[in-house]
Amino acid sequence: MFDRDKWDEILEALTANTFRTILTAFGVFWGIFILVILLAAGNGLENGVKKGFDGIATNTMFMWSQTASKPYKGLPANRKFNFKNADVAALKENFPDLLYVSPRNQLGGFEGANNVVRGTKTAAYTIYGDYPELIKQEPMDIPKGRFLNQQDITLKRKVAVIGQGVIKELYVPTEEVIGTYIKINGVNFMIVGVYKSKSNNRGGGEEEQKKIFIPFTTFQQAFNFGDTVGWMALTANDGASITDLKSKILEFMKGRHSINPADDRAIGNFDLYAEFSKVQSLFSILRFIAYFVGTLVLLSGVIGISNIMLIVVKERTKEIGIRRALGATPGAIRTQILTEAIFLTIVAGMSGIALATGVLWVLNFVLDSMPSDDMMFANPSVDLAVVFFALLILIGSGLLAGFIPAQTAIRIKPVDALRTE
């Protein structure tokens, strides 16, 4: 392996027809380049999509009441019903695998009527009645003040946490927000905190920054919701799956509200964990496709090297006959051909990896200089293990490319080779 004369001979053989050698190596170069770029692009897309889930408790489902579509126990079909406060306590008691059970009520919404007043300014916002656990289920930062706490719930305080979008529309620049008051549907609330949503949905969301959060108990009392719960967010412990618990939870809630067990329309639900799992499965498929396509392109390059090595062996028939006549063993001839094929394959492949690395560096530099709120593509890169895997592919490819030509070379009889003109 460290014989200088052998390497001089290999380099002389490969540079005898430089243009042909470059064209041959290009197949492997392009194959490994495509493989790395495809894997990096898949990772970049996966990173961008997962940013949308950043900070969200993905092991979560949402549940709300709809209309009973089937009669049950003497109760008619098309019956409306609502969840109650007691349902929250019952879920916590009967399902110990639930980490959070967060009830929520809501006023307003997209393009709703004006429901918030401050001085001479009025605007329409979505008002949520929530528990403090919400901040552990929905991604947000609190740059000023605080979020809701348990004392707010217990004492039914008229306090609110508002977003940057609300401040922009109701306050003048540089005005202090904490401690001021806004009027929601005629009820005064003191601002105790400012939130900033970390979700990149709808552009990081301009609309995501126009929400107002108040204590759940205050919401029910101030806006005459009584004992009604609009919907709930349920998060399972890390050791449990909310998808596995979902059917039992729905069955339990149907029993509490006298809903026909076969009525699948009475209780609406959205399983965030199931949707997140689908996204992960999608990227696993994309990763497989990247490996499959890249390997096929690489294989075409390997076939090209094998064909060229066969031509080289044909051109060097007389040389091989002379070496055999002088005592060269079949193993020495085979090693020579295999070494040439492996060397050419590795040089071409590592050049492809180097160029792919440079392209990814430039791409990441460009992405870092762009605003990332709307970006669904982030940090395209490949793991170091992929580079080692690619190196193993190159070595295996070189052996594969050189094996047939090497076997052809050692089958040449010295007498026949010396007769060749």
Buried (B, 14 or more C-beta within 10 A) or exposed (E): EEEEEBEEBBEEBBEEBEEEBEEBBBBBBBBBBBBBBBBBBBBBBBBBBBBBBEBBBBBBBBBBBEEBBBEBEEBEEEBEBBBBBEBBEBBBEEBEEBBBBBBBBBBBEEEEEEBBBBEEEBBBBBBBBBBBBBBBBBBBEBEBBBBBBEEBBEEBBBBBBBBBBBBEBBBEEEEEBEEBEBBBBEBEBEBBBBBBBBBBEEEBBBBBBBBBBBBBBBBBBBBEBEEBBBBBBBBBBEEBBBBEBBEEBBEBBBEBBEBBEEBBEBBEBEBBBBEBBEBEEEBEEBBEEBBEBBBEBBBEBBBBBBBBBBEBBEEBBBBBBBBBEEEBEBEEBBBBBBBBBBBBBBBBBBBBBBBBBEBBEEBBEEBEEEEBEEBEBBBBBBEEEBBEBBBEBBBEBBBBBBBBBBEBBBEBEBEEBBEEE
